[in-house]
Amino acid sequence: MKTIEVNGRRYGWPEAPTVVVCIDGSEPDYIEQAVKAGVAPYLARITAQCSDLRADCVVPSFTNPNNLSIVTGQPPSVHGISGNYFLDPDTGEEVMMNDAKFLRAPTIFQAFQKEGAKIAIVTAKDKLRGLLGHGLTFGEGGAICFSSEKSDQATLAANGIEGAVEMVGMPVPDVYSAELSEFVFAAGVKLMESRRPDIMYLSTTDYIQHKHAPGTEGANAFYAMMDGYLAQLDAMGAVIALTADHGMNAKHGADGAPTVIYLQDKLDEWLGAGVARVILPITDPYVVHHGALGSFATIYVPDSAAVGDRLRALDGIDYIEPKAKACADFELPEDRVGDLVVVSGKGVVMGTKESEHDLSGLEVPLRSHGGISEQKVPLTFNRVIDGLEAGRRLRNFDAFDIALNYAQAAVAAAE
């Protein structure tokens, strides 16, 4: 079998089209509850008859670091994307980590395209498109990479496709809607029918998971929608791997109010204004459904030991360690993390100053992510996976490894 080496890992050439799906915010219970409710017959079949595994995502359990881990096969210590948002040490400014200049490793897509593979990537939010498509060649016969959010702006030169909206047959969805993710799946089916890519990556948005708990009507309707599209991809002979960038948990009290520790307010009270600086890596352009409140924070502060001791005494803090230990524990790049890393508990989020978080857009009690409590995610395949090492710690960024090196072997055996 032909193999390709990327970032120190070797991947087999896809004998059948391989589709890896990142279901944003998909706590394993979402799939389990949809199956239990009888609304997801395809997922019921593959979880019962194929391989339904569990894996750990990257912490911080946010979108950008995990998507980039999945598509590079390595943690942030290798690819460099430590969050959605960080303090750029070169400028001292807080910036989004959307620019491909922050990426330190090639993607699996780049390596396979160089060897002649047909690549297709569809992401819900445009914030990921530049990172996922970095290094790819577009134009006639090149890779395809576009977002639902800006599908009407896709061009052959920049995205490898034009007329994406017409191809899919759906209007451009609102960024805060289930349709933003449905567009991704619908596009995946159309591309498999028309282009039959060797490798396809589909990445959704967690709008539904932020609003609806597993087993609720809204959540089950979303997974029922997804189920139908996955069944179509399966029927076209695709090897499918399902995973998630992170899980999701309720972060509110019995009264429905968010359970928040405002770290910058605390530090300003203790140390004086301007002494410490809190960075929330959850921050991105789409804050309506989470108010930029998550369970992971990093702090730049001169006396980190003393501050760490005081923070440890707060209820709701699960983990606080200096940079070196935290980066070793979570496989993060030290130059993109503050002096302290703080992780809050399952039902708790952290903010900067209370006055800086606009929660007026929260239509339902807060559900969010970012911590260790959101680390467990599904890793499900539509093939029986044999030969995995006993005791191996599975990660969401093993999705391509297992799909290309193990599931493809199941395809060959079946033939």
C-alpha positions as a Markdown table, in Angstrom:
| # | Residue | x | y | z |
|---|---|---|---|---|
| 1 | Met | 0.0 | 0.0 | 0.0 |
| 2 | Lys | 1.2 | 3.5 | -0.9 |
| 3 | Thr | 1.8 | 5.6 | 2.2 |
| 4 | Ile | 2.4 | 9.3 | 2.9 |
| 5 | Glu | 4.3 | 10.7 | 5.9 |
| 6 | Val | 3.0 | 13.9 | 7.5 |
| 7 | Asn | 4.3 | 15.4 | 10.8 |
| 8 | Gly | 6.0 | 12.1 | 11.8 |
| 9 | Arg | 3.0 | 9.9 | 11.1 |
| 10 | Arg | 2.5 | 7.6 | 8.2 |
| 11 | Tyr | -0.9 | 7.3 | 6.4 |
| 12 | Gly | -2.1 | 4.8 | 3.9 |
| 13 | Trp | -3.5 | 5.9 | 0.5 |
| 14 | Pro | -7.3 | 5.8 | 0.5 |
| 15 | Glu | -8.6 | 3.0 | -1.6 |
| 16 | Ala | -12.1 | 4.3 | -1.0 |
| 17 | Pro | -13.1 | 7.9 | -0.5 |
| 18 | Thr | -12.4 | 8.9 | 3.1 |
| 19 | Val | -14.6 | 11.4 | 4.9 |
| 20 | Val | -13.7 | 12.7 | 8.4 |
| 21 | Val | -16.4 | 14.7 | 10.1 |
| 22 | Cys | -15.8 | 17.0 | 13.0 |
| 23 | Ile | -19.1 | 17.5 | 14.8 |
| 24 | Asp | -18.5 | 20.7 | 16.7 |
| 25 | Gly | -19.4 | 20.4 | 20.4 |
| 26 | Ser | -20.6 | 16.8 | 20.1 |
| 27 | Glu | -20.5 | 15.4 | 23.6 |
| 28 | Pro | -20.8 | 11.6 | 23.1 |
| 29 | Asp | -24.2 | 11.6 | 24.8 |
| 30 | Tyr | -25.7 | 13.5 | 21.8 |
| 31 | Ile | -25.3 | 10.6 | 19.5 |
| 32 | Glu | -26.3 | 8.1 | 22.2 |
| 33 | Gln | -29.5 | 9.9 | 23.0 |
| 34 | Ala | -30.4 | 10.4 | 19.3 |
| 35 | Val | -30.0 | 6.7 | 18.7 |
| 36 | Lys | -32.0 | 5.8 | 21.8 |
| 37 | Ala | -34.8 | 8.1 | 20.6 |
| 38 | Gly | -34.9 | 6.2 | 17.3 |
| 39 | Val | -34.3 | 9.3 | 15.2 |
| 40 | Ala | -30.9 | 8.3 | 13.9 |
| 41 | Pro | -31.1 | 4.8 | 12.3 |
| 42 | Tyr | -27.8 | 5.1 | 10.4 |
| 43 | Leu | -25.9 | 6.1 | 13.5 |
| 44 | Ala | -27.7 | 3.3 | 15.4 |
| 45 | Arg | -26.4 | 0.8 | 12.8 |
| 46 | Ile | -22.7 | 1.9 | 12.8 |
| 47 | Thr | -22.4 | 2.4 | 16.5 |
| 48 | Ala | -23.8 | -1.1 | 17.0 |
| 49 | Gln | -22.2 | -3.0 | 14.2 |
| 50 | Cys | -19.0 | -1.1 | 13.3 |
| 51 | Ser | -16.6 | 0.7 | 15.7 |
| 52 | Asp | -17.9 | 3.2 | 18.3 |
| 53 | Leu | -14.9 | 4.4 | 20.2 |
| 54 | Arg | -14.1 | 7.3 | 22.6 |
| 55 | Ala | -11.2 | 9.7 | 22.4 |
| 56 | Asp | -9.7 | 12.7 | 24.2 |
| 57 | Cys | -9.7 | 16.0 | 22.5 |
| 58 | Val | -7.0 | 18.7 | 23.0 |
| 59 | Val | -7.3 | 21.0 | 26.0 |
| 60 | Pro | -8.2 | 23.8 | 25.7 |
| 61 | Ser | -11.3 | 22.1 | 24.3 |
| 62 | Phe | -12.0 | 24.8 | 21.7 |
| 63 | Thr | -12.6 | 24.8 | 18.0 |
| 64 | Asn | -9.4 | 26.0 | 16.4 |
| 65 | Pro | -6.8 | 24.0 | 18.3 |
| 66 | Asn | -8.8 | 20.8 | 17.9 |
| 67 | Asn | -9.6 | 21.2 | 14.2 |
| 68 | Leu | -6.0 | 21.8 | 13.5 |
| 69 | Ser | -4.9 | 18.8 | 15.6 |
| 70 | Ile | -7.3 | 16.6 | 13.6 |
| 71 | Val | -6.0 | 17.8 | 10.2 |
| 72 | Thr | -2.3 | 17.7 | 11.2 |
| 73 | Gly | -2.5 | 14.5 | 13.3 |
| 74 | Gln | -0.6 | 16.3 | 16.1 |
| 75 | Pro | -1.3 | 18.4 | 19.2 |
| 76 | Pro | -0.9 | 22.2 | 19.4 |
| 77 | Ser | 2.7 | 21.9 | 20.6 |
| 78 | Val | 3.5 | 20.8 | 17.0 |
| 79 | His | 1.0 | 22.8 | 14.9 |
| 80 | Gly | 1.1 | 25.9 | 17.1 |
| 81 | Ile | -2.7 | 26.8 | 17.2 |
| 82 | Ser | -3.2 | 27.1 | 21.0 |
| 83 | Gly | -6.7 | 28.5 | 21.0 |
| 84 | Asn | -9.2 | 30.6 | 19.0 |
| 85 | Tyr | -7.5 | 33.7 | 20.4 |
| 86 | Phe | -4.2 | 34.5 | 22.1 |
| 87 | Leu | -1.8 | 37.2 | 23.1 |
| 88 | Asp | 0.7 | 37.6 | 20.2 |
| 89 | Pro | 4.1 | 37.9 | 21.8 |
| 90 | Asp | 5.5 | 39.7 | 18.8 |
| 91 | Thr | 3.1 | 42.6 | 19.0 |
| 92 | Gly | 1.6 | 42.4 | 22.5 |
| 93 | Glu | -1.8 | 42.5 | 21.0 |
| 94 | Glu | -4.7 | 40.1 | 21.6 |
| 95 | Val | -5.6 | 38.6 | 18.2 |
| 96 | Met | -7.6 | 35.8 | 16.6 |
| 97 | Met | -5.6 | 32.7 | 15.6 |
| 98 | Asn | -7.3 | 32.5 | 12.2 |
| 99 | Asp | -4.4 | 33.5 | 10.1 |
| 100 | Ala | -2.4 | 30.7 | 8.6 |
| 101 | Lys | 0.8 | 32.5 | 9.5 |
| 102 | Phe | 0.3 | 31.1 | 13.0 |
| 103 | Leu | 0.3 | 27.5 | 11.8 |
| 104 | Arg | 3.6 | 25.6 | 12.3 |
| 105 | Ala | 3.0 | 22.3 | 10.6 |
| 106 | Pro | 1.6 | 21.2 | 7.3 |
| 107 | Thr | -1.8 | 19.6 | 7.1 |
| 108 | Ile | -2.6 | 16.0 | 6.0 |
| 109 | Phe | -4.4 | 17.6 | 3.0 |
| 110 | Gln | -1.3 | 19.3 | 1.8 |
| 111 | Ala | 0.8 | 16.2 | 1.8 |
| 112 | Phe | -1.9 | 14.1 | 0.0 |
| 113 | Gln | -2.6 | 16.7 | -2.6 |
| 114 | Lys | 1.1 | 16.9 | -3.5 |
| 115 | Glu | 0.9 | 13.1 | -4.3 |
| 116 | Gly | -2.2 | 13.6 | -6.5 |
| 117 | Ala | -5.1 | 13.1 | -4.1 |
| 118 | Lys | -8.3 | 15.0 | -4.7 |
| 119 | Ile | -9.1 | 17.1 | -1.6 |
| 120 | Ala | -12.4 | 18.7 | -0.5 |
| 121 | Ile | -13.0 | 20.7 | 2.7 |
| 122 | Val | -16.2 | 22.3 | 3.8 |
| 123 | Thr | -16.4 | 24.1 | 7.1 |
| 124 | Ala | -19.4 | 25.9 | 8.7 |
| 125 | Lys | -17.6 | 29.0 | 9.9 |
| 126 | Asp | -15.2 | 30.9 | 7.8 |
| 127 | Lys | -12.8 | 31.4 | 10.6 |
| 128 | Leu | -11.4 | 28.0 | 10.0 |
| 129 | Arg | -11.2 | 28.1 | 6.2 |
| 130 | Gly | -7.8 | 29.8 | 5.9 |
| 131 | Leu | -6.2 | 27.4 | 8.3 |
| 132 | Leu | -7.7 | 24.2 | 6.9 |
| 133 | Gly | -6.9 | 25.2 | 3.3 |
| 134 | His | -3.4 | 26.5 | 4.0 |
| 135 | Gly | -0.8 | 25.3 | 1.4 |
| 136 | Leu | -3.4 | 23.8 | -0.9 |
| 137 | Thr | -3.5 | 24.5 | -4.7 |
| 138 | Phe | -6.9 | 25.7 | -6.0 |
| 139 | Gly | -8.1 | 26.5 | -9.4 |
| 140 | Glu | -9.4 | 24.1 | -12.1 |
| 141 | Gly | -8.8 | 20.5 | -10.9 |
| 142 | Gly | -7.3 | 21.7 | -7.6 |
| 143 | Ala | -8.5 | 21.3 | -4.0 |
| 144 | Ile | -11.9 | 22.6 | -2.8 |
| 145 | Cys | -12.1 | 24.5 | 0.5 |
| 146 | Phe | -15.0 | 26.8 | 1.4 |
| 147 | Ser | -17.3 | 27.7 | 4.2 |
| 148 | Ser | -21.1 | 27.6 | 4.6 |
| 149 | Glu | -21.0 | 31.1 | 6.0 |
| 150 | Lys | -19.4 | 32.6 | 2.9 |
| 151 | Ser | -20.4 | 30.0 | 0.3 |
| 152 | Asp | -21.8 | 32.7 | -2.0 |
| 153 | Gln | -18.3 | 34.3 | -2.1 |
| 154 | Ala | -16.4 | 31.1 | -3.1 |
| 155 | Thr | -14.4 | 31.4 | -6.3 |
| 156 | Leu | -12.5 | 28.9 | -8.4 |
| 157 | Ala | -9.2 | 30.7 | -7.8 |
| 158 | Ala | -9.5 | 31.0 | -4.0 |
| 159 | Asn | -11.7 | 28.1 | -3.1 |
| 160 | Gly | -11.5 | 25.6 | -6.0 |
| 161 | Ile | -15.2 | 26.0 | -6.7 |
| 162 | Glu | -17.8 | 28.5 | -7.9 |
| 163 | Gly | -21.5 | 28.3 | -7.8 |
| 164 | Ala | -21.4 | 26.5 | -4.4 |
| 165 | Val | -24.8 | 27.8 | -3.3 |
| 166 | Glu | -26.4 | 26.6 | -6.6 |
| 167 | Met | -24.7 | 23.2 | -6.3 |
| 168 | Val | -26.0 | 22.7 | -2.8 |
| 169 | Gly | -29.4 | 24.0 | -3.5 |
| 170 | Met | -29.7 | 25.9 | -0.2 |
| 171 | Pro | -29.6 | 29.6 | 0.5 |
| 172 | Val | -26.6 | 30.9 | 2.4 |
| 173 | Pro | -27.5 | 30.1 | 6.1 |
| 174 | Asp | -27.5 | 32.4 | 9.0 |
| 175 | Val | -24.3 | 32.0 | 11.1 |
| 176 | Tyr | -26.5 | 31.3 | 14.2 |
| 177 | Ser | -28.5 | 28.4 | 12.8 |
| 178 | Ala | -28.6 | 24.6 | 12.5 |
| 179 | Glu | -28.7 | 25.2 | 8.7 |
| 180 | Leu | -25.1 | 26.4 | 8.8 |
| 181 | Ser | -24.1 | 22.8 | 9.6 |
| 182 | Glu | -26.7 | 21.2 | 7.3 |
| 183 | Phe | -25.2 | 23.2 | 4.4 |
| 184 | Val | -21.8 | 21.4 | 5.2 |
| 185 | Phe | -23.4 | 18.0 | 5.0 |
| 186 | Ala | -25.4 | 18.8 | 1.9 |
| 187 | Ala | -22.3 | 20.1 | 0.2 |
| 188 | Gly | -20.4 | 17.0 | 1.2 |
| 189 | Val | -23.0 | 14.8 | -0.5 |
| 190 | Lys | -23.0 | 16.9 | -3.6 |
| 191 | Leu | -19.2 | 16.9 | -3.8 |
| 192 | Met | -19.1 | 13.1 | -3.4 |
| 193 | Glu | -21.6 | 12.7 | -6.2 |
| 194 | Ser | -19.9 | 15.1 | -8.6 |
| 195 | Arg | -16.2 | 15.1 | -7.7 |
| 196 | Arg | -15.7 | 12.0 | -5.6 |
| 197 | Pro | -12.7 | 13.3 | -3.6 |
| 198 | Asp | -10.1 | 11.0 | -2.2 |
| 199 | Ile | -10.2 | 12.8 | 1.2 |
| 200 | Met | -13.0 | 15.0 | 2.5 |
| 201 | Tyr | -13.2 | 17.0 | 5.7 |
| 202 | Leu | -16.5 | 18.3 | 7.0 |
| 203 | Ser | -16.5 | 20.6 | 10.1 |
| 204 | Thr | -19.7 | 21.9 | 11.6 |
| 205 | Thr | -20.7 | 24.6 | 14.1 |
| 206 | Asp | -21.8 | 24.0 | 17.7 |
| 207 | Tyr | -24.7 | 26.4 | 17.6 |
| 208 | Ile | -27.2 | 23.6 | 18.5 |
| 209 | Gln | -25.0 | 22.1 | 21.2 |
| 210 | His | -24.7 | 25.5 | 22.9 |
| 211 | Lys | -28.5 | 25.8 | 23.0 |
| 212 | His | -29.7 | 22.2 | 23.5 |
| 213 | Ala | -28.7 | 19.4 | 25.8 |
| 214 | Pro | -28.4 | 15.8 | 24.6 |
| 215 | Gly | -31.8 | 14.1 | 24.1 |
| 216 | Thr | -33.8 | 17.3 | 23.8 |
| 217 | Glu | -36.0 | 17.9 | 20.8 |
| 218 | Gly | -33.7 | 20.4 | 19.2 |
| 219 | Ala | -30.6 | 18.2 | 19.6 |
| 220 | Asn | -32.3 | 15.1 | 18.3 |
| 221 | Ala | -33.6 | 17.0 | 15.3 |
| 222 | Phe | -30.1 | 18.1 | 14.5 |
| 223 | Tyr | -28.6 | 14.6 | 14.7 |
| 224 | Ala | -31.5 | 13.2 | 12.7 |
| 225 | Met | -30.7 | 15.7 | 9.9 |
| 226 | Met | -27.0 | 14.6 | 10.1 |
| 227 | Asp | -27.9 | 11.0 | 10.1 |
| 228 | Gly | -29.6 | 11.2 | 6.7 |
| 229 | Tyr | -26.6 | 12.8 | 5.0 |
| 230 | Leu | -24.1 | 10.4 | 6.5 |
| 231 | Ala | -26.2 | 7.5 | 5.2 |
| 232 | Gln | -26.0 | 9.0 | 1.7 |
| 233 | Leu | -22.2 | 9.2 | 2.0 |
| 234 | Asp | -22.0 | 5.7 | 3.2 |
| 235 | Ala | -24.2 | 4.5 | 0.3 |
| 236 | Met | -21.6 | 6.0 | -2.1 |
| 237 | Gly | -18.9 | 3.8 | -0.6 |
| 238 | Ala | -17.2 | 6.3 | 1.6 |
| 239 | Val | -15.2 | 5.4 | 4.7 |
| 240 | Ile | -16.5 | 7.7 | 7.4 |
| 241 | Ala | -14.9 | 8.8 | 10.6 |
| 242 | Leu | -16.9 | 10.9 | 13.1 |
| 243 | Thr | -15.3 | 12.8 | 15.9 |
| 244 | Ala | -15.6 | 16.2 | 17.7 |
| 245 | Asp | -13.4 | 19.1 | 18.6 |
| 246 | His | -14.8 | 19.2 | 22.1 |
| 247 | Gly | -17.8 | 18.2 | 24.3 |
| 248 | Met | -20.3 | 20.6 | 25.9 |
| 249 | Asn | -21.7 | 21.0 | 29.4 |
| 250 | Ala | -24.2 | 23.2 | 31.2 |
| 251 | Lys | -22.5 | 26.1 | 32.9 |
| 252 | His | -25.3 | 27.6 | 35.0 |
| 253 | Gly | -27.0 | 27.3 | 38.3 |
| 254 | Ala | -30.5 | 26.2 | 39.2 |
| 255 | Asp | -31.8 | 29.7 | 38.5 |
| 256 | Gly | -30.4 | 29.6 | 35.0 |
| 257 | Ala | -27.8 | 32.3 | 35.6 |
| 258 | Pro | -24.3 | 31.5 | 34.3 |
| 259 | Thr | -21.8 | 30.3 | 36.9 |
| 260 | Val | -18.9 | 32.6 | 36.2 |
| 261 | Ile | -15.6 | 33.5 | 37.8 |
| 262 | Tyr | -14.5 | 36.9 | 36.5 |
| 263 | Leu | -10.7 | 36.5 | 36.7 |
| 264 | Gln | -9.7 | 40.0 | 35.6 |
| 265 | Asp | -12.0 | 41.5 | 38.2 |
| 266 | Lys | -10.4 | 39.3 | 40.9 |
| 267 | Leu | -6.9 | 40.0 | 39.9 |
| 268 | Asp | -7.4 | 43.8 | 39.6 |
| 269 | Glu | -8.9 | 43.7 | 43.1 |
| 270 | Trp | -6.0 | 41.8 | 44.5 |
| 271 | Leu | -3.1 | 43.4 | 42.6 |
| 272 | Gly | -4.3 | 46.6 | 41.2 |
| 273 | Ala | -5.4 | 47.4 | 37.6 |
| 274 | Gly | -3.0 | 46.6 | 34.8 |
| 275 | Val | -0.7 | 44.2 | 36.8 |
| 276 | Ala | -2.2 | 41.0 | 35.4 |
| 277 | Arg | -3.7 | 40.2 | 32.0 |
| 278 | Val | -6.3 | 37.5 | 31.4 |
| 279 | Ile | -6.7 | 35.9 | 28.0 |
| 280 | Leu | -9.7 | 33.8 | 27.1 |
| 281 | Pro | -8.9 | 31.5 | 24.2 |
| 282 | Ile | -12.6 | 30.7 | 23.6 |
| 283 | Thr | -13.0 | 34.2 | 22.1 |
| 284 | Asp | -14.0 | 34.3 | 18.5 |
| 285 | Pro | -16.2 | 36.4 | 16.2 |
| 286 | Tyr | -19.3 | 34.3 | 17.2 |
| 287 | Val | -19.9 | 35.1 | 20.8 |
| 288 | Val | -23.7 | 35.3 | 20.9 |
| 289 | His | -24.2 | 31.8 | 22.1 |
| 290 | His | -21.4 | 31.7 | 24.7 |
| 291 | Gly | -20.7 | 35.3 | 25.6 |
| 292 | Ala | -16.9 | 34.5 | 25.3 |
| 293 | Leu | -17.2 | 32.5 | 28.5 |
| 294 | Gly | -15.4 | 29.2 | 28.6 |
| 295 | Ser | -13.6 | 26.9 | 31.1 |
| 296 | Phe | -10.0 | 27.6 | 30.1 |
| 297 | Ala | -8.0 | 30.8 | 30.7 |
| 298 | Thr | -4.4 | 31.8 | 30.6 |
| 299 | Ile | -2.9 | 34.7 | 32.7 |
| 300 | Tyr | 0.1 | 36.9 | 32.2 |
| 301 | Val | 1.3 | 38.0 | 35.7 |
| 302 | Pro | 4.7 | 38.8 | 37.3 |
| 303 | Asp | 4.2 | 36.8 | 40.5 |
| 304 | Ser | 2.5 | 33.7 | 39.2 |
| 305 | Ala | 3.2 | 31.5 | 42.2 |
| 306 | Ala | 1.4 | 33.9 | 44.6 |
| 307 | Val | -1.5 | 34.5 | 42.3 |
| 308 | Gly | -1.8 | 30.8 | 41.6 |
| 309 | Asp | -2.2 | 30.1 | 45.4 |
| 310 | Arg | -4.9 | 32.7 | 45.7 |
| 311 | Leu | -6.8 | 31.4 | 42.7 |
| 312 | Arg | -6.6 | 27.8 | 43.9 |
| 313 | Ala | -8.7 | 28.8 | 46.9 |
| 314 | Leu | -11.6 | 29.8 | 44.7 |
| 315 | Asp | -14.5 | 27.4 | 44.4 |
| 316 | Gly | -14.9 | 26.1 | 40.9 |
| 317 | Ile | -11.2 | 26.0 | 39.9 |
| 318 | Asp | -10.2 | 22.5 | 38.9 |
| 319 | Tyr | -6.6 | 23.1 | 37.6 |
| 320 | Ile | -4.1 | 25.8 | 37.9 |
| 321 | Glu | -0.4 | 25.4 | 37.0 |
| 322 | Pro | 2.5 | 27.5 | 35.8 |
| 323 | Lys | 3.1 | 27.6 | 32.0 |
| 324 | Ala | 5.8 | 24.9 | 31.8 |
| 325 | Lys | 3.8 | 22.2 | 33.6 |
| 326 | Ala | 0.5 | 23.1 | 31.9 |
| 327 | Cys | 2.1 | 23.1 | 28.4 |
| 328 | Ala | 3.6 | 19.7 | 29.2 |
| 329 | Asp | 0.2 | 18.4 | 30.5 |
| 330 | Phe | -1.8 | 19.7 | 27.6 |
| 331 | Glu | 0.8 | 19.6 | 24.8 |
| 332 | Leu | 0.7 | 23.3 | 24.2 |
| 333 | Pro | 3.3 | 25.7 | 22.7 |
| 334 | Glu | 4.9 | 27.6 | 25.6 |
| 335 | Asp | 5.5 | 30.8 | 23.6 |
| 336 | Arg | 1.7 | 31.2 | 23.1 |
| 337 | Val | 0.5 | 30.6 | 26.6 |
| 338 | Gly | 0.6 | 32.9 | 29.7 |
| 339 | Asp | 2.4 | 32.5 | 32.9 |
| 340 | Leu | -0.5 | 30.5 | 34.5 |
| 341 | Val | -3.1 | 28.2 | 33.0 |
| 342 | Val | -6.4 | 28.0 | 34.8 |
| 343 | Val | -9.2 | 25.4 | 34.1 |
| 344 | Ser | -12.5 | 25.6 | 35.8 |
| 345 | Gly | -14.8 | 22.8 | 36.7 |
| 346 | Lys | -17.6 | 21.0 | 34.8 |
| 347 | Gly | -20.3 | 23.5 | 35.6 |
| 348 | Val | -18.2 | 26.7 | 35.8 |
| 349 | Val | -16.9 | 29.2 | 33.2 |
| 350 | Met | -14.4 | 32.1 | 33.5 |
| 351 | Gly | -14.5 | 35.6 | 32.2 |
| 352 | Thr | -12.3 | 38.7 | 32.2 |
| 353 | Lys | -14.3 | 41.6 | 33.7 |
| 354 | Glu | -18.0 | 41.3 | 34.2 |
| 355 | Ser | -18.5 | 44.6 | 32.4 |
| 356 | Glu | -16.8 | 43.2 | 29.3 |
| 357 | His | -19.1 | 40.2 | 28.6 |
| 358 | Asp | -22.4 | 40.9 | 26.8 |
| 359 | Leu | -24.7 | 38.1 | 27.8 |
| 360 | Ser | -27.8 | 39.7 | 26.3 |
| 361 | Gly | -27.7 | 37.3 | 23.4 |
| 362 | Leu | -28.1 | 34.2 | 25.6 |
| 363 | Glu | -31.6 | 33.0 | 24.8 |
| 364 | Val | -31.2 | 29.9 | 27.0 |
| 365 | Pro | -29.1 | 29.0 | 30.1 |
| 366 | Leu | -25.4 | 28.9 | 29.2 |
| 367 | Arg | -23.8 | 25.8 | 27.8 |
| 368 | Ser | -20.1 | 26.0 | 27.0 |
| 369 | His | -16.7 | 24.2 | 27.0 |
| 370 | Gly | -13.0 | 24.6 | 27.1 |
| 371 | Gly | -12.0 | 22.5 | 30.1 |
| 372 | Ile | -11.0 | 18.9 | 30.9 |
| 373 | Ser | -14.6 | 18.1 | 31.6 |
| 374 | Glu | -15.3 | 18.6 | 27.8 |
| 375 | Gln | -12.4 | 16.4 | 26.7 |
| 376 | Lys | -14.2 | 13.1 | 26.0 |
| 377 | Val | -15.5 | 12.9 | 22.4 |
| 378 | Pro | -16.8 | 10.3 | 20.0 |
| 379 | Leu | -14.5 | 8.5 | 17.6 |
| 380 | Thr | -16.9 | 6.4 | 15.4 |
| 381 | Phe | -16.3 | 4.6 | 12.1 |
| 382 | Asn | -18.5 | 3.0 | 9.6 |
| 383 | Arg | -16.1 | 0.0 | 9.4 |
| 384 | Val | -15.0 | -2.5 | 12.0 |
| 385 | Ile | -11.6 | -1.4 | 13.2 |
| 386 | Asp | -9.2 | -4.2 | 14.1 |
| 387 | Gly | -5.6 | -4.1 | 15.2 |
| 388 | Leu | -5.5 | -1.0 | 17.5 |
| 389 | Glu | -2.9 | -1.4 | 20.2 |
| 390 | Ala | -4.3 | -2.5 | 23.5 |
| 391 | Gly | -4.3 | 0.3 | 26.0 |
| 392 | Arg | -3.7 | 3.0 | 23.4 |
| 393 | Arg | -5.0 | 6.4 | 24.5 |
| 394 | Leu | -7.1 | 7.5 | 21.6 |
| 395 | Arg | -7.3 | 11.2 | 20.5 |
| 396 | Asn | -9.6 | 13.0 | 18.2 |
| 397 | Phe | -6.5 | 13.7 | 16.1 |
| 398 | Asp | -6.1 | 9.9 | 15.5 |
| 399 | Ala | -9.2 | 10.1 | 13.2 |
| 400 | Phe | -7.2 | 10.2 | 9.9 |
| 401 | Asp | -4.7 | 7.6 | 11.2 |
| 402 | Ile | -7.5 | 5.1 | 12.0 |
| 403 | Ala | -9.5 | 5.9 | 8.9 |
| 404 | Leu | -6.6 | 5.6 | 6.5 |
| 405 | Asn | -4.6 | 2.9 | 8.2 |
| 406 | Tyr | -7.2 | 0.6 | 9.8 |
| 407 | Ala | -10.6 | 1.3 | 8.2 |
| 408 | Gln | -9.1 | 1.1 | 4.7 |
| 409 | Ala | -7.7 | -2.3 | 5.6 |
| 410 | Ala | -11.3 | -3.3 | 6.3 |
| 411 | Val | -12.3 | -2.0 | 2.8 |
| 412 | Ala | -9.5 | -4.1 | 1.2 |
| 413 | Ala | -10.4 | -7.2 | 3.2 |
| 414 | Ala | -14.1 | -6.9 | 2.2 |
| 415 | Glu | -13.1 | -6.8 | -1.5 |
